[in-house]
Amino acid sequence: MSDKNEKDEKYPIPEEKLTTTRHTLYLNGQEIAYTATTGTLVLKEEHEKDDKNEGEKPKAAIFFVAYTKDNASAASRPITFAFNGGPGSSSVWLHLGLFGPKRVQAEDDGRALPPPYRLIDNDFSLLDHTDLVFIDPVSTGFSRAVPGEKPKEFHGFKKDIESVGDFIRLFTTRYGRWSSPKFLAGESYGTTRAAGLSGYLQERHGMYLNGIM
């Protein structure tokens, strides 16, 4: 067996796995029909060996959860990409604690309730104003570097911005959202990430943001 085949067998190309479901939310006096999409998108980069282009090579599988309003114009409907901080935190806190259509039930002051835990409709969701995409950066949540890639290559200020920015570009292209007004929402270190992303997206991908939260 050749070295190439041995490597391919040891490090299989990851598959993009997506699941879509449809739901309804009553928010601020209106009924919102929306689609939830969750799974992983695979980031790839051009790979060269001995000055020869060997095509695109997978480098990371990024997990996300997206909520999009049904029957809305992608050209005018805003989209917000959200992430928490750390660095090292997944987006679960903004997702199930603040912006998503469902949230974990808690005390009025935010303290956790004892089990069994429940998800309830979120009266504070932004879904009546914008579509939402919650991103887990590499090494958080279900996002991982592909086998054969070093996780540390995605850590640090610059590398983190590059991988999250490349995911945003990939998602925007895959789902036809280039004409949509685009926003970033970050918490804690996520605000630093958002500031860096605003420049990276513009300079690397020609993507201009409409705002940062």
Secondary structure, DSSP 8 states (H G I E B T S, - for coil): --HHHHHHHHS------EEEEEEEEEETTEEEEEEEEEEEEEEEEEEEETTEEEEEEEEEEEEEEEEEETT--TTTS-EEEEE--TTT--THHHIIIIISSEEE-B-TTS-B--SS--EEE-TT-STTT-EEEEEE-TTSTT-EE-TTS-GGGG-SHHHHHHHHHHHHHHHHHHTT-TTS-EEEEE-THHHHHHHHHHHHHHHHH----SEE-
